[in-house]
Amino acid sequence: MKLDVLAFGVHPDDVELSCAGALLVEKKNGKHTGIIDLTEGELGTRGTSETRRVEAAEAARILGVDLRSNLQMADGFFLNDETHQRRVISAIRSHQPDIILCNAPFDRHPDHGRSSNLVCDAAFLSGLMKISTEMNGKPQAAWRPKYVFRYIQDRMLQPDFVIDITDVFDQKIEAIKAYKTQFHTGDMEGPSTYISTPDFLDSVVYRHKWFGKMIGVKYAEGFISDKMIGFRNFDSFIKENT
């Protein structure tokens, strides 16, 4: 399936926490959106691979994405090497996204930065014709997305641009709370973790409020771009009623 925007996350819930609002905005604009998780988050203290699969499916339903799949790489131990790059390249060529969203360039969890570099490298290599890949026994055409944007996660990084997600923020929070084994829902059982406290979800809300404040809206998501962002004219970025 051809997608307009494809978000990669190394763990199920990375996308929901960091760029689900952008996916919801684009979906409202009639775009085809999708999520690919690299791992099943099997090393997480809370929950299991099975519960994470159920939670990811429910979150995908809430977000209305056209696709959610999992590359089943090893949580904590995947590498940015040829074997893993080829798996990501094949996924990119299968869905031919114009825009890719991926993990933060560095973060509290070492998987996040490694995933970011893996996806960025694979996105470039996917455009090289002499790298051959197959899907269902058929050769795939080379494809390079127009843009790869890295979303912001636990560490407070300076965004290159932000997207207004005010109108879809409640839906984003609903998608996050689909991960009942991971985040505070009022009836949790099991060991406490960094992300299972009420304070963690509060910090997510505060971060989006801060990004929103940057552009005079209630909530926004921030993104980092290695490529210069251009505009055709001043009107294309002047907000109405300013």
SULZIHU-V820457 format. One record per residue. N is the residue number from 1. RES is the residue in one letter. SS is DSSP state (H for helix, E for strand, - for the rest). PSI is psi in whole degrees, 0 to 359 (none if undefined). Layout:
n->N res->RES ss->SS psi->PSI
n->N res->RES ss->SS psi->PSI
This chain:
n->1 res->M ss->- psi->130
n->2 res->K ss->- psi->127
n->3 res->L ss->- psi->148
n->4 res->D ss->- psi->316
n->5 res->V ss->E psi->126
n->6 res->L ss->E psi->120
n->7 res->A ss->E psi->127
n->8 res->F ss->E psi->139
n->9 res->G ss->E psi->140
n->10 res->V ss->- psi->328
n->11 res->H ss->- psi->143
n->12 res->P ss->- psi->126
n->13 res->D ss->- psi->344
n->14 res->D ss->H psi->313
n->15 res->V ss->H psi->316
n->16 res->E ss->H psi->316
n->17 res->L ss->H psi->329
n->18 res->S ss->H psi->324
n->19 res->C ss->- psi->16
n->20 res->A ss->H psi->327
n->21 res->G ss->H psi->317
n->22 res->A ss->H psi->320
n->23 res->L ss->H psi->319
n->24 res->L ss->H psi->319
n->25 res->V ss->H psi->313
n->26 res->E ss->H psi->325
n->27 res->K ss->H psi->318
n->28 res->K ss->H psi->334
n->29 res->N ss->- psi->8
n->30 res->G ss->- psi->13
n->31 res->K ss->- psi->157
n->32 res->H ss->- psi->127
n->33 res->T ss->E psi->156
n->34 res->G ss->E psi->164
n->35 res->I ss->E psi->135
n->36 res->I ss->E psi->120
n->37 res->D ss->E psi->136
n->38 res->L ss->- psi->322
n->39 res->T ss->- psi->174
n->40 res->E ss->- psi->7
n->41 res->G ss->- psi->34
n->42 res->E ss->- psi->345
n->43 res->L ss->- psi->358
n->44 res->G ss->- psi->142
n->45 res->T ss->- psi->320
n->46 res->R ss->- psi->146
n->47 res->G ss->- psi->182
n->48 res->T ss->- psi->173
n->49 res->S ss->H psi->321
n->50 res->E ss->H psi->314
n->51 res->T ss->H psi->325
n->52 res->R ss->H psi->323
n->53 res->R ss->H psi->317
n->54 res->V ss->H psi->316
n->55 res->E ss->H psi->319
n->56 res->A ss->H psi->321
n->57 res->A ss->H psi->319
n->58 res->E ss->H psi->318
n->59 res->A ss->H psi->319
n->60 res->A ss->H psi->321
n->61 res->R ss->H psi->316
n->62 res->I ss->H psi->321
n->63 res->L ss->H psi->345
n->64 res->G ss->- psi->28
n->65 res->V ss->- psi->154
n->66 res->D ss->- psi->345
n->67 res->L ss->E psi->139
n->68 res->R ss->E psi->127
n->69 res->S ss->E psi->172
n->70 res->N ss->E psi->129
n->71 res->L ss->- psi->355
n->72 res->Q ss->- psi->45
n->73 res->M ss->- psi->166
n->74 res->A ss->- psi->117
n->75 res->D ss->- psi->126
n->76 res->G ss->- psi->341
n->77 res->F ss->- psi->2
n->78 res->F ss->- psi->159
n->79 res->L ss->- psi->159
n->80 res->N ss->- psi->75
n->81 res->D ss->- psi->180
n->82 res->E ss->H psi->317
n->83 res->T ss->H psi->312
n->84 res->H ss->H psi->325
n->85 res->Q ss->H psi->319
n->86 res->R ss->H psi->325
n->87 res->R ss->H psi->320
n->88 res->V ss->H psi->319
n->89 res->I ss->H psi->314
n->90 res->S ss->H psi->320
n->91 res->A ss->H psi->317
n->92 res->I ss->H psi->315
n->93 res->R ss->H psi->331
n->94 res->S ss->H psi->324
n->95 res->H ss->H psi->351
n->96 res->Q ss->- psi->55
n->97 res->P ss->- psi->146
n->98 res->D ss->- psi->327
n->99 res->I ss->E psi->134
n->100 res->I ss->E psi->136
n->101 res->L ss->E psi->137
n->102 res->C ss->E psi->176
n->103 res->N ss->- psi->165
n->104 res->A ss->- psi->150
n->105 res->P ss->- psi->330
n->106 res->F ss->- psi->154
n->107 res->D ss->- psi->178
n->108 res->R ss->- psi->315
n->109 res->H ss->- psi->122
n->110 res->P ss->H psi->336
n->111 res->D ss->H psi->329
n->112 res->H ss->H psi->309
n->113 res->G ss->H psi->321
n->114 res->R ss->H psi->319
n->115 res->S ss->H psi->318
n->116 res->S ss->H psi->313
n->117 res->N ss->H psi->323
n->118 res->L ss->H psi->311
n->119 res->V ss->H psi->319
n->120 res->C ss->H psi->316
n->121 res->D ss->H psi->316
n->122 res->A ss->H psi->324
n->123 res->A ss->H psi->322
n->124 res->F ss->H psi->311
n->125 res->L ss->H psi->332
n->126 res->S ss->- psi->337
n->127 res->G ss->- psi->359
n->128 res->L ss->- psi->119
n->129 res->M ss->- psi->331
n->130 res->K ss->- psi->357
n->131 res->I ss->- psi->114
n->132 res->S ss->- psi->136
n->133 res->T ss->- psi->160
n->134 res->E ss->E psi->153
n->135 res->M ss->E psi->121
n->136 res->N ss->- psi->38
n->137 res->G ss->- psi->3
n->138 res->K ss->E psi->139
n->139 res->P ss->E psi->146
n->140 res->Q ss->- psi->144
n->141 res->A ss->- psi->149
n->142 res->A ss->- psi->146
n->143 res->W ss->- psi->130
n->144 res->R ss->- psi->125
n->145 res->P ss->- psi->157
n->146 res->K ss->- psi->323
n->147 res->Y ss->E psi->146
n->148 res->V ss->E psi->119
n->149 res->F ss->E psi->135
n->150 res->R ss->E psi->127
n->151 res->Y ss->E psi->169
n->152 res->I ss->- psi->135
n->153 res->Q ss->- psi->241
n->154 res->D ss->- psi->314
n->155 res->R ss->- psi->139
n->156 res->M ss->- psi->92
n->157 res->L ss->- psi->154
n->158 res->Q ss->- psi->119
n->159 res->P ss->- psi->152
n->160 res->D ss->- psi->333
n->161 res->F ss->E psi->161
n->162 res->V ss->E psi->156
n->163 res->I ss->E psi->130
n->164 res->D ss->E psi->117
n->165 res->I ss->- psi->20
n->166 res->T ss->H psi->315
n->167 res->D ss->H psi->341
n->168 res->V ss->H psi->9
n->169 res->F ss->H psi->317
n->170 res->D ss->H psi->323
n->171 res->Q ss->H psi->323
n->172 res->K ss->H psi->313
n->173 res->I ss->H psi->322
n->174 res->E ss->H psi->319
n->175 res->A ss->H psi->321
n->176 res->I ss->H psi->316
n->177 res->K ss->- psi->353
n->178 res->A ss->- psi->337
n->179 res->Y ss->- psi->75
n->180 res->K ss->- psi->334
n->181 res->T ss->- psi->345
n->182 res->Q ss->- psi->321
n->183 res->F ss->- psi->157
n->184 res->H ss->- psi->120
n->185 res->T ss->- psi->4
n->186 res->G ss->- psi->341
n->187 res->D ss->- psi->34
n->188 res->M ss->- psi->148
n->189 res->E ss->- psi->155
n->190 res->G ss->- psi->180
n->191 res->P ss->- psi->147
n->192 res->S ss->- psi->141
n->193 res->T ss->- psi->174
n->194 res->Y ss->- psi->323
n->195 res->I ss->- psi->358
n->196 res->S ss->- psi->357
n->197 res->T ss->- psi->154
n->198 res->P ss->H psi->327
n->199 res->D ss->H psi->328
n->200 res->F ss->H psi->311
n->201 res->L ss->H psi->324
n->202 res->D ss->H psi->320
n->203 res->S ss->H psi->327
n->204 res->V ss->H psi->314
n->205 res->V ss->H psi->315
n->206 res->Y ss->H psi->321
n->207 res->R ss->H psi->316
n->208 res->H ss->H psi->330
n->209 res->K ss->H psi->319
n->210 res->W ss->H psi->315
n->211 res->F ss->H psi->322
n->212 res->G ss->H psi->320
n->213 res->K ss->H psi->328
n->214 res->M ss->H psi->331
n->215 res->I ss->H psi->13
n->216 res->G ss->- psi->29
n->217 res->V ss->- psi->174
n->218 res->K ss->- psi->314
n->219 res->Y ss->- psi->144
n->220 res->A ss->E psi->159
n->221 res->E ss->E psi->144
n->222 res->G ss->E psi->148
n->223 res->F ss->E psi->152
n->224 res->I ss->E psi->134
n->225 res->S ss->E psi->129
n->226 res->D ss->- psi->345
n->227 res->K ss->- psi->140
n->228 res->M ss->- psi->134
n->229 res->I ss->- psi->130
n->230 res->G ss->- psi->160
n->231 res->F ss->- psi->149
n->232 res->R ss->- psi->328
n->233 res->N ss->- psi->171
n->234 res->F ss->H psi->326
n->235 res->D ss->H psi->334
n->236 res->S ss->H psi->347
n->237 res->F ss->- psi->5
n->238 res->I ss->- psi->120
n->239 res->K ss->- psi->141
n->240 res->E ss->- psi->149
n->241 res->N ss->- psi->30
n->242 res->T ss->- psi->none
